[in-house]
Amino acid sequence: MVEADLSGASYSMDISVSEVPVLLVGNQVLDWPDSFNTLCGQLEHGGEDRLIIVMTDRAITFDERRRLSSLGNVRLTSVQDEPKRVRDLIRDWMRDRTMLGYRVLLVEDSKTDAYLASKYMAEVGVEVLHITSAVEVLDAIDAFQPDLIISDLHLPECEGDQMARIIRQDREATMPIIFLSAEGNSEKQLIAIAAGADGFIRKPLHKEPFIKVLKSTIRRSVALQNRMRRDPLTNLLNRSQFDSIMRRLSERGEVCALAVLDIDHFKKVNDTHGHPVGDQVICQLAKVLEDGVRSTDYVGRMGGEEFALLMPACDLANAEIVLNRLREKFALVAMTGEGGAEFRCTFSGGMTVLGKDASAAYKRADQALYDSKNTGRNRVTVRP
């Protein structure tokens, strides 16, 4: 526990502030120089692995931002923001401290350099796929879905800058590319970056700066990808990203169940309780879906009150059991409407096998959804 009396700049603590991974402060800390200086002293060490969230009820000037930057990794948030936004910020930061679960594709023909880079990344929890040839890169991206590509600039079959151009031919290949090389020619470095790379690290590798660049690059990339690929209200996959994943799974011929679902009588919810309450209903269903499926499943908001699920390696019988369980769970969630009145909602679903034609499969699932709507709602219909 850490307590701070900002006006008196006095601190009482069971642990040192320098050991706290996430610190929430108000913008008032800027108004008392002694408090700010004390905080700076407490945060002298460990800045790269600490998140400082400044909750403010006013605009922060450039000069104040400059002062805050001396504290380390600072994020500004309004006191009016939903608590969920702050929780998501903290959750993402805690996950990113170790980089656990992130994937890096390493393209390196030198066994020594590959060993060193892989060792450093594994120590912070990064999953690494190492390939030795640029020719393998497209298949590796498709199979591994990396968050970042790290590549030697000089490769036997293909120079790194040419490989970057090849990767960028795919409009969905937006992951960062960082080159590793002993190349000291600044013009060649700039040419490589102009080809579609996002950074350049000189060999030989040194652990601390390498990991700092790695963390910073992945964090910025993931934040950008979330804004591009996530629905802003629910943080589920948006329609474009869901469609892209659906096409990819279909092209691979993977066994996969596809479900489309829709909140019943949602227009009545909006008309009776207002759109803010309607948004809460949408977020509640998003939470039920996300919490109730496997980490390998995909959940998307397709627009309005319509959602979709992709369940790889799952047959229709088991997928139907899962979707009915989610339907029953959602029906029990109590919502608070206008004037504090309590109400509940249901959803209807349609399900099919994904197959080799993603577009046709989605139409089948959508037709099954309408069958559910037309036969009483709050049910799941399967069309094989």
Long-range contacts (C-beta under 8 A, 24 or more apart in sequence): 4-29, 4-35, 4-39, 6-31, 6-32, 6-35, 7-32, 7-35, 8-35, 9-34, 9-35, 9-37, 9-38, 11-38, 11-42, 16-42, 17-42, 17-43, 18-42, 18-43, 18-44, 18-45, 18-46, 19-46, 20-50, 21-49, 21-50, 21-51, 21-93, 21-94, 21-97, 22-50, 22-51, 22-52, 22-53, 22-90, 22-93, 22-94, 23-50, 23-51, 23-52, 23-53, 24-53, 24-55, 24-86, 25-52, 25-53, 25-54, 25-55, 26-54, 26-55, 26-56, 27-54, 27-55, 27-56, 27-57, 27-58, 27-60, 27-64, 29-54, 30-60, 30-64, 30-67, 30-68, 36-67, 39-71, 40-70, 40-71, 43-71, 43-72, 47-71, 47-72, 47-73, 48-72, 48-73, 48-212, 48-215, 49-97, 51-75, 51-89, 51-90, 51-93, 53-77, 53-86, 53-89, 53-90, 55-79, 55-86, 84-283, 88-235, 92-222, 96-215, 96-218, 96-219, 96-222, 98-124, 98-125, 99-124, 99-125, 99-126, 99-214, 99-215, 99-218, 100-125, 101-125, 101-127, 102-126, 102-127, 102-147, 102-148, 102-218, 102-222, 103-127, 103-128, 103-129, 103-144, 103-145, 103-146, 103-147, 103-148, 104-128, 104-129, 104-146, 104-147, 104-148, 104-149, 104-150, 104-214, 105-129, 105-131, 105-137, 105-140, 105-141, 105-144, 105-146, 105-148, 105-149, 105-150, 106-130, 106-131, 106-150, 106-151, 107-131, 107-132, 107-133, 107-134, 107-136, 107-137, 107-149, 107-150, 107-151, 107-152, 107-155, 107-160, 107-163, 108-132, 108-150, 108-151, 108-152, 108-180, 109-133, 109-152, 109-155, 109-156, 110-152, 113-152, 113-180, 113-203, 113-205, 116-204, 116-205, 117-150, 117-180, 117-205, 117-210, 120-205, 120-207, 120-210, 120-211, 121-211, 121-214, 124-211, 124-214, 124-215, 126-214, 133-157, 134-158, 134-160, 134-162, 134-163, 134-166, 137-163, 137-166, 137-167, 138-166, 138-167, 141-167, 141-173, 141-175, 142-248, 146-175, 147-175, 147-218, 147-221, 147-222, 148-175, 148-176, 148-177, 148-178, 148-214, 148-217, 148-218, 148-221, 149-175, 149-176, 149-177, 149-178, 150-177, 150-178, 150-179, 150-180, 151-177, 151-178, 151-179, 151-180, 152-179, 152-180, 152-181, 153-179, 153-180, 153-181, 153-183, 153-188, 153-192, 153-200, 154-181, 154-183, 160-192, 160-197, 161-191, 161-192, 161-194, 161-195, 161-197, 162-195, 164-192, 164-195, 164-196, 164-197, 165-195, 165-196, 167-196, 168-195, 168-196, 172-244, 174-221, 174-224, 174-225, 174-228, 175-221, 176-217, 176-218, 176-221, 178-213, 178-217, 180-205, 231-300, 231-301, 233-279, 233-282, 233-283, 233-286, 233-301, 234-282, 234-283, 234-286, 234-301, 235-286, 236-286, 236-289, 236-290, 236-299, 236-300, 236-301, 236-307, 237-298, 237-299, 237-300, 237-301, 238-300, 238-301, 239-300, 239-301, 239-302, 239-303, 241-300, 242-298, 242-300, 242-302, 242-308, 242-310, 243-358, 245-298, 245-310, 246-298, 246-310, 246-354, 246-358, 246-361, 246-362, 247-358, 249-310, 249-312, 249-354, 249-358, 250-354, 250-355, 250-356, 250-357, 250-358, 250-361, 251-356, 253-356, 254-312, 254-313, 254-354, 255-312, 255-313, 255-314, 255-315, 255-353, 256-310, 256-311, 256-312, 256-313, 256-314, 256-353, 256-354, 257-309, 257-310, 257-311, 257-314, 257-315, 257-316, 257-318, 257-319, 257-351, 257-352, 257-353, 257-354, 258-308, 258-309, 258-310, 258-311, 258-351, 258-352, 258-353, 258-354, 258-361, 258-362, 258-365, 259-308, 259-309, 259-311, 259-319, 259-323, 259-349, 259-350, 259-351, 259-365, 259-380, 260-302, 260-306, 260-307, 260-308, 260-349, 260-350, 260-351, 260-362, 260-365, 260-366, 260-368, 260-369, 261-306, 261-307, 261-308, 261-309, 261-323, 261-327, 261-347, 261-348, 261-349, 261-350, 261-369, 262-305, 262-306, 262-307, 262-347, 262-348, 262-349, 262-369, 262-373, 263-305, 263-345, 263-346, 263-347, 264-345, 264-346, 264-347, 264-348, 264-373, 264-377, 264-378, 265-345, 265-377, 266-304, 266-305, 266-345, 269-337, 269-343, 269-345, 272-337, 272-338, 273-337, 273-338, 273-341, 273-343, 274-338, 277-335, 277-336, 277-337, 277-338, 278-305, 280-335, 280-336, 281-305, 281-335, 281-345, 284-330, 284-333, 284-335, 285-330, 285-345, 285-347, 288-326, 288-329, 288-330, 288-333, 289-326, 292-322, 292-325, 292-326, 292-329, 293-322, 293-326, 307-347, 308-362, 308-365, 310-354, 316-351, 316-352, 316-353, 316-382, 316-384, 319-351, 320-351, 320-380, 320-382, 323-349, 323-351, 323-380, 324-380, 327-378, 327-379, 327-380, 331-378, 346-377, 346-378, 347-378, 348-372, 348-373, 348-377, 348-378, 348-379, 348-380, 349-379, 349-380, 349-381, 350-380, 350-381, 350-382, 350-383, 351-380, 351-381, 351-382, 351-383, 352-382, 352-383, 352-384, 353-384
